[in-house]
């Protein structure tokens, strides 16, 4: 990580979906899936994006890759704004950004062999064919901890963890500089999770690419990320270095989230829920700060004005009106 | 049921064996598993997918799909009644009445075309002599008990009108409506967000304490275990490999698999930990139940395995007081992993 230009720079990303209803399918509402999100990812860095279901983290992931078209905002990869590019213009950029999805059962074609799946991007981008491709695929298999003789097997012959390895090999095949991981280990068992997380860490050390790592599991994100951004209802509420965020969370939502994780230590009994109620619907998000309906420190201002993401310390940004917009330092971490 | 039940055991499972007959052969989903649950106690069953924890619960409920599955051995005694010898009609009187179960996905266990209130009323009227009106009032009371806001109005709603957390609350209301002696919760919070999970777990523990229900909590999450259970069973490949009080288990795990699970969990509170430090992984994967190795099923993944482990299955032994483990080398393992 250096102070040079970031690899990925996302500015004011917005994605709204229309809700249609009635006989004429008229627009009756808007889902504010992502509502003005800005962040950057440096070369070789892992940015973790956490939040609960419906907070827009997956929409951010897909927008970055332009798998969904953002409603507005800019996405710069290596300094080039890719938001306005046509399909053909996008193609060279697609080589440098890849994605690993959550469900390795749904993201592999059951009728293709594992070797063909991993080799397909090489064919599509005209990088290698025939024997050269086979050799490259075998190399990728070895890199992700699979045996090259498994190349001829079909996805159903692999376990969940191995399938995720195939997905990772496919993402690696084009030598990307950014890999977006959308809940890559949520579908796996604990012991297998650790294997895949270790693999992702090892690969990054070797190849120096960046991860945008999306997960709902704070422990997993805490482990793999350098910096962590917390999302709530389409907005980033806090972003900081990992150790800073977990030691010194300033947004009441981040604090609630951390306090809700059951600790694997029976002596640390503390099952007191920090927030009541459910996440409000993103169709009509609350005014002002979206968290104000569940926040125990809510003030009048929180209901009217939306807090901006402001610097609250070195590299620590928080969107909260408490303490002049620097959030609430936790009393007893 | 006049016999004296010392130490108020409500469920006594002995040497339970459940097998599945499949095209690729017979496999033992639950192999010789014994445990007890006392009144007001929480027993957690932990393990990874396919370890037999859910089939154990289904066997107790007599809900194992037959074919292909069948309970072929052992006994399940609930409040002095042997459940395995009951006919289906008698068993129906017990399910939802004396034992209830809540599942991972509330949307698939609630009837989508029935109002929440009616679904709870149905359970009550099936098992208790109640008029429709009484039952409805009781249903609303149950919804209030699980802290659903505006229970009168919510009782008239359909499952799709509730959020995931609300649905799970409604499931709990239904499960506890007849005040069962035993509640089985199979991954009750796995489908929920972490802030909602904390709410639901706190609710289950609180209600269980107030009503004195015995609880079997099936989960893969050791954090959930530590925060809710009094005793824990660890299962691997259909067998119980360790049993201990929750404090003993976390302080002094005896089975290498338990130790491996604990070490492979990333901890949130890792302030001092170096960024991108590697986790301690358990190498390899869970063996297929149709093709188990001859000795200890965990031996191929175990760093401590010796020849004996690969040849003979280790019996469950009491390593410390009330601490059982099935491992030839358990006595050598001391302290937290």
Interface residues (C-beta under 8 A of the other chain):
Chain A: X46 X52 X53 X159 X161 X162 X189 X190 X191 X192 X193 X194 X195 X197 X198 X201 X202 X204 X205 X216 X218 X219 X220 X222 X223 X224 X225 X226 X242 X243 X246 X247 X256 X257 X258 X259 X260 X261 X262 X263 X264 X265 X266 X267 X268 X269 X270 X271 X272 X273 X274 X275 X276 X278 X279
Chain B: X48 X49 X163 X165 X166 X193 X194 X195 X196 X197 X198 X199 X201 X202 X205 X220 X221 X222 X223 X224 X225 X226 X227 X228 X246 X247 X250 X260 X261 X262 X264 X265 X266 X267 X268 X269 X270 X271 X273 X275 X276 X277 X278 X279 X280 X281 X282 X283 X285 X286
